[in-house]
Structures are given as C-alpha cells and as structure tokens.
Amino acid sequence: MKRWKAKRGKRPVHKDSEGRRLKSKFEVKVSNALGKGWNYEARKLPYVLENNYNPDFTNGAGWPDDYWRDVIVVEAKGRFTGADRRKMLAVKKAHPDVDIRFVFMRDNPLYKGSKSRYSDWSKKHGFPFSIFPRLPI
C-alpha cells in the first residue's frame, strides 16, 4: 500500500459526510459516527499554563530581599522561536515590573520568509534589545 506523502506546507483535505473540512481521517470517522448536531472546533476554551522562567543573566542588585527590584535580566538568544516569544510575553505579563532585555546573536527574520525581524518583535512588545557584540545595558 502506497502511503500519501505530504509536500511541505500542504495538508490533505479530509471531509466528513456533512462536507466539513477536518484535520485527520480519524476525526472524519468520529464525526461521521457522531452524526448531525455536533459542531467541529466551534468554540475555544482558554487555559493558562503555570511554569518557571530561568533567566540567562541577572545583575546582583536586591538579593535576597526584594530580589527583582532593580534587577536587570539579560536573555541571550541565538534562535528566537515562536515558543520563546510566547513564553517571554507570558513572563512579561506575569511580571511587568521586571526589566527584561534581549541580546540577539543576529537580527534574523522571525521565521522563514518573514519581513519582521527579532528587533521588530522586541520593539513591538517593549523589550530593550541589542545585536551582539553590543549589549543591552
């Protein structure tokens, strides 16, 4: 049996008996088994993940009482992935008073083919930054 091989960026179309586009053959089977009256991905249920952020570099001010007061965080980034960007926005939202700065190895595009660069993202979201060998201090 010859398996279907996806071309980069192309996904096969999977339709159920009602003509809805679904993500997989299995979802088509489940949709057809459930029958009419069921909606596919019609609602969103927000959730929050709790995690810890371990900064690359911090200066020593404020330890141990009020540790984050007057502290500068420098985050060194070679690659700045979508997961990294989401994490840093979540950290900033949880700790808006902490001074977080980036030093990028290069000012690369955010992803292949993107016109926006790491520096554009940093400016947009209010993070001070520099491109190595300059430091954001």
C-alpha positions as CSV (number, residue, x, y, z in Angstrom):
1,M,0.0,0.0,0.0
2,K,1.5,3.3,-1.0
3,R,1.3,6.0,1.7
4,W,0.5,9.6,0.9
5,K,3.5,11.8,1.4
6,A,2.8,15.4,2.2
7,K,4.6,18.1,0.4
8,R,6.0,20.8,2.6
9,G,3.2,23.2,3.7
10,K,0.5,21.1,2.0
11,R,-2.1,19.2,4.0
12,P,-4.6,16.7,2.6
13,V,-8.3,17.6,2.7
14,H,-10.4,15.5,4.9
15,K,-14.2,16.0,4.7
16,D,-16.9,14.4,6.7
17,S,-20.4,13.4,5.5
18,E,-21.6,17.0,6.0
19,G,-18.7,18.4,3.9
20,R,-16.8,19.9,6.8
21,R,-13.0,20.1,6.5
22,L,-11.3,18.3,9.3
23,K,-7.7,17.7,10.3
24,S,-7.4,14.0,10.1
25,K,-9.1,10.8,8.7
26,F,-9.7,9.7,12.3
27,E,-11.6,13.0,13.0
28,V,-13.7,12.2,9.9
29,K,-14.6,8.8,11.3
30,V,-15.5,10.2,14.7
31,S,-17.6,13.0,13.1
32,N,-19.5,10.5,10.9
33,A,-20.1,8.2,13.8
34,L,-21.5,11.1,16.0
35,G,-23.8,12.2,13.2
36,K,-25.6,15.5,12.8
37,G,-25.9,18.0,15.6
38,W,-22.3,18.1,16.6
39,N,-20.0,21.1,15.8
40,Y,-16.4,20.8,14.9
41,E,-14.0,23.2,16.6
42,A,-16.7,25.7,17.0
43,R,-15.7,27.0,20.5
44,K,-12.5,27.9,22.2
45,L,-11.7,27.1,25.8
46,P,-8.9,29.3,27.2
47,Y,-6.4,27.9,29.6
48,V,-3.3,29.1,31.4
49,L,-0.1,27.1,32.0
50,E,2.0,27.8,35.0
51,N,5.7,27.4,34.6
52,N,9.0,28.9,35.7
53,Y,11.3,31.1,33.7
54,N,15.0,30.8,34.4
55,P,16.8,34.0,33.1
56,D,20.2,33.6,31.4
57,F,21.8,36.5,33.2
58,T,20.8,38.8,36.1
59,N,22.8,41.5,37.9
60,G,23.1,41.1,41.7
61,A,21.1,44.0,42.9
62,G,18.4,43.4,45.5
63,W,19.4,39.9,46.8
64,P,17.8,38.3,49.0
65,D,15.0,40.8,50.0
66,D,13.0,42.2,47.1
67,Y,15.2,40.2,44.7
68,W,13.5,41.5,41.5
69,R,13.7,45.2,42.5
70,D,16.4,47.0,40.5
71,V,17.4,43.7,38.7
72,I,18.2,43.7,35.0
73,V,17.6,40.4,33.2
74,V,19.6,39.8,30.0
75,E,18.3,37.0,27.8
76,A,20.8,35.7,25.2
77,K,19.1,34.4,22.0
78,G,20.6,32.7,19.0
79,R,17.3,31.3,17.7
80,F,14.2,33.1,18.9
81,T,11.4,30.6,18.2
82,G,7.6,31.1,18.4
83,A,7.6,29.2,21.7
84,D,10.3,31.5,23.1
85,R,8.3,34.6,22.0
86,R,5.1,33.3,23.7
87,K,7.0,32.4,26.8
88,M,8.6,35.9,27.1
89,L,5.2,37.6,26.6
90,A,3.7,35.4,29.4
91,V,6.7,36.3,31.7
92,K,6.3,40.0,31.0
93,K,2.5,39.8,31.6
94,A,3.1,38.0,34.9
95,H,6.0,40.3,36.0
96,P,5.5,43.7,34.2
97,D,7.9,45.4,36.7
98,V,11.0,43.2,35.8
99,D,13.4,44.7,33.4
100,I,14.0,42.0,30.7
101,R,16.4,42.7,27.8
102,F,17.5,40.6,24.9
103,V,20.9,40.3,23.2
104,F,20.4,38.6,19.8
105,M,23.3,36.8,18.0
106,R,21.9,38.2,14.7
107,D,18.8,40.2,13.7
108,N,17.2,37.2,11.9
109,P,13.7,37.1,10.4
110,L,11.1,35.7,12.9
111,Y,10.6,32.8,10.6
112,K,11.5,31.8,7.0
113,G,10.1,34.3,4.6
114,S,9.1,36.8,7.3
115,K,9.7,40.5,6.8
116,S,9.7,41.1,10.6
117,R,12.9,40.5,12.5
118,Y,13.8,39.8,16.1
119,S,14.3,43.6,16.6
120,D,10.9,44.4,15.2
121,W,9.2,42.0,17.6
122,S,11.2,43.4,20.5
123,K,10.2,47.0,19.7
124,K,6.6,46.0,19.2
125,H,6.4,44.3,22.6
126,G,8.5,46.8,24.6
127,F,11.6,44.7,25.2
128,P,15.0,46.6,25.1
129,F,17.4,44.6,22.9
130,S,20.8,44.7,21.1
131,I,22.6,42.7,18.5
132,F,25.8,41.1,19.7
133,P,28.6,42.2,20.3
134,R,26.7,45.2,21.7
135,L,25.0,44.6,25.0
136,P,21.6,46.0,26.1
137,I,22.9,47.6,29.2
